[in-house]
């Protein structure tokens, strides 16, 4: 699958930094869930997380605090 464009994922006013933090958090959750269930991942957790955000399966919410970073 081709990598989704950041312009396709981010809405107006959303920061790249907040997106990266959301992807990292989601990727950690994917890894932890797979480890707890004894599953082998066929795709890297970061790729899975990015695709989930691109497909609208997950969304991230920015707070004023996260925008200031």
C-alpha positions as CSV (number, residue, x, y, z in Angstrom):
1,X,0.0,0.0,0.0
2,X,1.2,3.5,-0.7
3,X,1.9,5.7,2.2
4,X,-0.9,8.2,2.8
5,X,-0.1,11.9,2.4
6,X,0.1,14.0,5.5
7,X,-2.2,16.5,3.7
8,X,-4.8,13.7,3.4
9,X,-4.6,12.8,7.1
10,X,-4.2,16.2,8.9
11,X,-7.1,18.6,8.9
12,X,-6.7,22.4,8.8
13,X,-4.9,23.6,11.9
14,X,-3.8,20.2,13.2
15,X,-0.1,20.0,14.0
16,X,2.3,17.4,12.6
17,X,3.8,17.0,16.1
18,X,0.5,16.0,17.6
19,X,-0.1,13.5,14.8
20,X,3.3,12.0,15.4
21,X,2.7,11.7,19.1
22,X,-0.7,10.0,18.4
23,X,0.8,7.5,16.0
24,X,3.5,6.6,18.5
25,X,1.0,6.1,21.2
26,X,-1.3,4.0,19.0
27,X,1.7,1.9,17.8
28,X,2.7,1.2,21.4
29,X,-0.8,0.0,22.1
30,X,-0.8,-2.3,19.0
31,X,2.6,-3.8,20.1
32,X,1.5,-4.3,23.7
33,X,-1.8,-5.9,22.6
34,X,0.0,-8.3,20.2
35,X,2.5,-9.2,22.9
36,X,-0.2,-9.9,25.5
37,X,-2.2,-12.1,23.1
38,X,0.9,-13.9,21.8
39,X,0.3,-12.7,18.2
40,X,2.9,-12.2,15.5
41,X,2.5,-8.9,13.6
42,X,2.7,-9.0,9.8
43,X,3.2,-5.3,9.6
44,X,5.2,-2.8,11.7
45,X,3.0,-1.2,14.4
46,X,3.8,2.3,13.1
47,X,2.6,1.5,9.6
48,X,-0.6,0.0,11.1
49,X,-1.2,3.0,13.2
50,X,-0.7,5.5,10.3
51,X,-3.0,3.5,8.2
52,X,-5.7,3.4,10.9
53,X,-5.6,7.2,11.2
54,X,-5.6,7.6,7.4
55,X,-8.6,5.3,7.1
56,X,-10.5,7.1,9.8
57,X,-10.5,4.2,12.2
58,X,-8.8,6.4,14.8
59,X,-8.7,10.2,15.3
60,X,-6.6,12.3,17.5
61,X,-7.8,15.3,19.5
62,X,-5.4,18.2,20.1
63,X,-5.5,20.1,23.3
64,X,-4.3,23.7,23.7
65,X,-1.4,22.2,25.7
66,X,-0.3,19.9,22.9
67,X,-0.5,22.6,20.3
68,X,2.0,24.7,22.2
69,X,4.7,22.2,21.9
